[in-house]
């Protein structure tokens, strides 16, 4: 529906999903936003919407490095991701509709969804058309080109979603977003 947007259902197995979620939960969470987050590779500055060499916080953990290799080797992304943000969303939490920082990251954003399903809304920058997509656990979203630069994406803060005439109760959702940093 949106050029440059790919959705891959069941990208990882349930076993991998559960192990990955347990590993992430064993790492410390930051609470400087309305939701809990973990940064790997580089920390993104939400206040000033930028990233630079001083924000490098170390190499990606092994689990993230493995996915970065898979994404690059399978041509899902032209450059190997070197930055990962892990976001936790409890029922009732969301994220404002946005386009990831254009001068900060290259043209491909990849996200793995863990935990609960939710509806992510994509809104055209040009026409304001809104397209809802059900994002399920173990799925992968790839945004590049048109989807990356000309469509906002966000999740409304609510406890249930309506999708194709079905009511979906939200539980805890964790997203793993992989990006390649552009350094000045």
PEGIMO-V310677 format. One record per pair of residues at least 12 apart in sequence whose ideal C-beta (glycine too) atoms are under 7 Angstrom apart, sorted by sequence separation. I is the first residue (numbers start at 1). J is the second residue. D is the distance in Angstrom with one decimal. If there is no record, write none. Layout:
BEGIN
i = <I,I>
j = <J,J>
d = <D,D>
END
This chain:
BEGIN
i = <43,68,33,42,68,119,120,24,42,43,119,42,119,120,117,118,39,117,41,117,40,64,117,40,116,60,113,115,113,114,40,60,97,113,126,125,97,113,124,125,79,124,125,112,123,81,122,123,134,78,110,111,77,122,132,110,77,120,121,76,108,109,120,121,108,107,118,107,71,109,23,108,41,42,44,107,41,119,20,41,118,40,119,39,102,37,38,37,37,99,117,35,36,49,118,35,51,99,35,50,98,116,97,116,118,97,98,115,116,97,115,116,35,96,115,29,34,95,115,94,95,113,114,94,24,94,113,94,93,111,112,92,111,76,89,92,111,92,91,109,110,109,105,106,105,105,106,104,105,104,91,100,103,91,90,88,89,88,87,86,87,86,84,85,21,84,20,21,84,83,17,81,81,82,83,81,82,12,80,11,79,77,71,68,67,2,17,17,14,7,12,9,11,10,11,2,11,1,9,51,53,8,52,7,8,52,7,6,5,4,42,4,4,3,4,5,3,4,2,3,4,2,2,24,21>
j = <55,80,46,55,81,132,133,38,56,57,133,57,134,135,134,135,57,135,60,136,60,84,137,61,137,82,135,137,136,137,64,84,121,137,150,150,123,139,150,151,106,151,152,140,151,110,151,152,163,108,140,141,108,153,163,142,110,153,154,110,142,143,155,156,144,144,155,145,110,148,63,148,82,83,85,148,83,161,63,84,161,84,163,85,149,85,86,86,87,149,168,87,88,101,170,88,104,152,89,104,152,170,152,171,173,153,154,171,172,154,172,173,93,154,173,88,93,154,174,154,155,173,174,155,86,156,175,157,157,175,176,157,176,142,155,158,177,159,159,177,178,179,179,180,180,181,182,181,182,182,170,179,182,171,172,172,173,174,174,174,175,176,176,177,114,177,114,115,178,179,114,178,179,180,181,180,181,112,180,112,180,180,178,178,178,122,137,138,138,133,138,136,138,138,139,131,140,131,139,181,183,139,183,139,140,184,141,142,143,143,181,144,145,145,146,147,146,147,146,147,148,147,151,174,174>
d = <4.8,5.1,6.9,4.8,4.5,4.8,5.3,6.9,5.5,5.4,7.0,6.6,5.8,4.9,6.1,5.6,6.3,6.5,5.2,4.9,5.1,4.7,6.5,6.0,6.7,6.9,5.0,5.9,6.7,5.9,5.5,6.1,6.8,5.9,6.5,4.8,5.7,5.1,6.7,6.6,5.7,5.8,6.5,5.5,6.5,6.9,4.7,4.5,4.8,6.6,6.7,4.8,4.2,5.2,6.4,5.2,6.2,5.8,5.8,6.2,6.7,4.6,5.5,6.9,4.4,5.5,5.6,6.5,5.6,5.9,5.8,6.7,4.8,4.5,6.5,5.5,4.1,4.0,6.1,6.0,5.9,4.3,5.3,5.7,6.6,6.1,4.0,6.3,5.5,6.6,5.6,5.9,4.3,5.4,5.7,5.6,4.7,5.6,5.9,6.3,5.9,5.3,4.2,3.6,5.6,6.7,6.3,6.2,5.9,3.3,4.9,4.3,5.3,5.5,4.4,6.9,6.7,5.6,5.0,6.8,5.2,6.7,4.3,4.0,5.8,5.0,5.6,3.7,5.6,5.3,4.4,5.9,6.5,5.6,6.8,6.5,4.6,5.0,4.4,6.5,4.5,5.6,4.2,4.2,6.3,6.3,6.1,6.7,6.3,6.1,4.3,6.8,6.4,6.4,5.7,6.8,4.5,5.2,7.0,6.4,4.9,5.5,6.2,5.0,5.1,6.7,6.5,6.8,5.4,4.9,5.9,3.9,5.8,5.9,5.0,5.2,5.7,6.9,6.9,6.6,4.4,6.9,6.4,6.2,6.5,5.9,6.3,4.9,6.8,6.4,5.1,6.3,6.1,5.5,5.8,6.5,3.8,5.7,5.2,5.6,5.9,6.3,6.5,6.5,4.3,6.5,5.7,4.2,5.8,6.5,5.2,4.6,3.5,6.3,4.3,3.7,4.1,3.7,6.6,6.6,6.1,4.8,5.8,6.4,6.3>
END
